[in-house]
Amino acid sequence: MNVDQLLHWIEQFGYAALFFALWLGIVGLPIPDEVIVMTGGAVSQSGLLHAFPAFMLTYIGVITGLSIGYVLGRYCGPLILERLRNQKRLRRSVEHAERLVSSYGGYALLISYFIPGVRHILPYLVGMHQMSYRKYAAFSATAGLLWTGVYFIVGLKASYYIQS
């Protein structure tokens, strides 16, 4: 999938396209989450969608997708972790995520949102290590709001300058 396909989905399905593109990102949708969130900002600036609902559905998509990773880690953690370690391209991200969790605990979630690859692996790890969902949700919701806000605003501003 590319950005043109994403734009087609947004034109066809509106806000739901943003939500599902991010929700499915946890299972490897082949477009970076940053691009999806910035596209949400850009289409809001262009008038295709309204900014507030686009932002909220984008944010909820991010949080929901990563929460699926937490639940999978909690109940299937060792199996998933072993599969991730066996994928050459993910091995380094897994190692980085493990170092973050061992060094920073729950605060690693705040850091991980801004490290591509690690953002998707860390919820598996903290779920596997039996972090309470309440603690996970508090860290993840806070970091997700900040991360989504940054990329959504970048999309808004970039679209504004391109249109000018």
N, C-alpha and C positions, 0 to 999 in steps of 0.2 A: 504494500500500500504506500502511496505517496501523498503529498499535500493536496494534489488535485483531487484524488479520491476522497480525502477527508473533507474538502470543500464541497464536493458533490453530496456526500452524506449529510453535511450540515444544511445544505440547501434543501435536501429531501426530508430529513428527519429533525432538523432544528436542534434544540437544546439537548435532546436525547442522544444525538450523535456525539456530542462532547463527552457526556457522561459515559456512554458505552465504550468509546475509544479509550478512555482512561481506565475504566473498570476492567476492560479486556487486556490492557497493557501488562498486567501482572502475569498473564499467560503468554506473553511474548508477541504482542501485536507489533509488527515491524516498522513502527514510526516512533521516534523519541517522544516521551511525554512532554518535554519542554516545547517541542514544536506544536503539539496538540494544544497546550495551554496558550501559547503565543497566538496560535490561529484563532482561538476563542476570543482573545483580546482584539485581534485584527478585524474579525467579522463583526464584533460589537462596534468598533469604531466606524466601520463601513455602513452600519445601519441594518445589516442582515439580521442581527440578533440584538436584544437589549442587554446592556452591560451587566446589570445586577443579576438577573437570572442566569446568564451565561457563566458569570463568575461562580455563582453558587453551585450550579450543576457540574462545573469543572472541578471545583473543590470537593464536592461530594463524591465525584467519580474517582479522584485521587485517593481520598480517605478510604472509600469502600474497596477499591482495588488492593491497596496495601493491607487492609484489614483481612482480606481473604488470605494473603500471605501469612499473616499472624496466625489465623485459625489453622491453616494447613501445617504451619510449623509446630503448633501446639499439639496437633493430633497425628501428624505424619512426619515430624521433623527429621529424625535420623535418616529415613528413606530418601526424603527430598534433598537433604544436605549432601548425602553421598552421591546422588545423581548430579547435583550442581558441581561438586568437586571433580567429578569425572569428565565434565565438559571443559576442554582446554581453555576456551575463551572466557569461561566464568571462574575458573580456579583462583585467579588473582583477586577478583572482586570478593569471593568468599573469604579468602585469607584476610583481606582488608577489613571486611565486615566483622570477622571474628576478633581482630585486634581492637577495633572500635568498641565492641561490646565489652571486652575484657578490661579495657582502659577506662571507659566512660559510663558503662551501664546504660541506663535509660536515656541519658543525655546523648548517647550515640545516635538515637533516632533523630534528634535535632540536627546533628551534623550530616547524617547519611542522606537526607533529602537532597543535598546539594552535590552529591557524588554519584554520577550516573553509574548504574549497575549495582552499586552498594545499596541504593535506595530500595531496590526490589528484594534484595537478599536479607537485609537486616530484620524485617518483620518475621521471616521464617526463623531466624536465629533466636530472637527474643521470645517468640512463641515456644520454640523448642526448649528454651531455658526456663520456661514456666513463669515468665513475667506476668503479673496479673493483667487482665484486659483493661481494667480501670487505669492502671499506670501507663500501659501501652497507648490507650486512647488519648490520655492527657498529653503525652509527649508527641504522638503522631498528629493529633488535631492541631496542636500549636505550630509544629514545624510545617505541616501541610498548608495551613493558612498563610504562613509567611512565604513559603516556596511558591504556591499558586499565585499569590498576590504579586510577587516579583515578576514572574513570567507573563502573567496576564497583562500587567502594566507595560511591560516591554512590548508585547504584541499591540496594545492600544497605541503606544507612542510611535512605534515603527510604522504602523498603518497610517497614522496621522501625517508623519513626515513624508511617506511615499505618496500620499494623496495631494500634499501641498505642492 
